[in-house]
Amino acid sequence: MSWTREQRNVTIAAYLGWTLDAFDFFLMVFVLKDIAQEFNTDIPSVAVAIMLTLMMRPLGALIFGWLADKYGRRPTLMVNIACFSLLELLSGLSPNLMTLLVLRALFGIAMGGEWGVGGALTMETVPPKSRGIVSGLLQAGYPSGYLLASVVFGVFYQYIGWRGMFFVGVLPALLVLYIRAHVPESPAFQTLEKKVRPGLVATLRKNVGLSIYAIILMTAFNFFSHGSQDLYPTFLRVQHKFDAHTVSWITITLNIGAICGGLFFGWASEKIGRKRAIFISALIALPVLPLWAFSTTPILLALGAFLMQISVQGAWGVIPVHLNEISPDEIRATFPGLVYQLGNLIASVNGPLQAKIAEVHNNDYALVMAVVIGIVVIVICGLIPFSRERRGIDMTQSAREIVGAGSTGGAAGGQRV
């Protein structure tokens, strides 16, 4: 199926938006130890910054999602990217831990908006048959950002220090210029624009069951990703005492696995269905656990990390398209991002919790991470069969039906899954 130039530009912009958002987030995970030393505190105290970022992301999903549903995906995405780039720069100027924590909380608001807005813009624009692979590509932006952060840490950290890492994080602001010049508004939003339609609260009220289910599912998914990624560099540096170069190439390897997993299972979901692709990819994590957590050499740890992230991001690669397809049409820019980030809110305790338990057990990060991942895999595999399969729905036609129902005084929207 041929693509238009506009469809390609939208996909590129959304992929780069999530990549650079994740890049700015993951720069933090490499320098927890250094920040703790400069501010005369411990790693768990600094890891609270990660928790605050995750906790504030639902607020960002709500604010920016509402703006995107009301004023358009394209202008909201530009404002969002500018905000998280500025806050990243300011983080590098923090004079003390409290200031840094406040800035990372504000960064969480900005970060929370990008995924839902960019996902809605893309899924409403690309051809339906391409959504699976595009979903994998969009979600691959997350490990792509982690990969970029790994490279920056390995190459530049020794010269620029932890503050310089944050200064590099202002570069995503340049993406705003690309979006302004090359990215159009989504056809589905243009169909709904200026039409009378139910508000956010009314639509959520009609979809209470779907919303609760999606939040629980996303909580498990966020424990899956953050439980296997956020403290992995600290695990390598503290428990194994590897140097920055070794930590960098291991995390580069795991992110290559994550990108491969997201692309493959996103593509596979077009063939075997969204739910089945998620189930299979998540299940791969269980036999990989011992190699990933309990190996002792850099090569075996890198292999385990590579395979683990094929599983983690393979399952995640289907999530953008799956949540957009089951979302109520009226709030597609809000719903996927909001349930995703509310799951993040619940799972935000992961970083400090894992760090604290590990320190109590003589810095045994391996055992803590293995227990978390083992539990969440079972939970995800138990939950996903209860979701709905809406592979390939026509989102623009769905939006027209909303408009038509609204113009005849119908119930416009409601539960469509």
Summary of the structure (lengths in Angstrom):
residues: 417
radius of gyration: 20.4
end to end distance: 26.8
largest distance: 67.0
contacts: 1651
relative contact order: 0.16
helix: 82%
strand: 0%
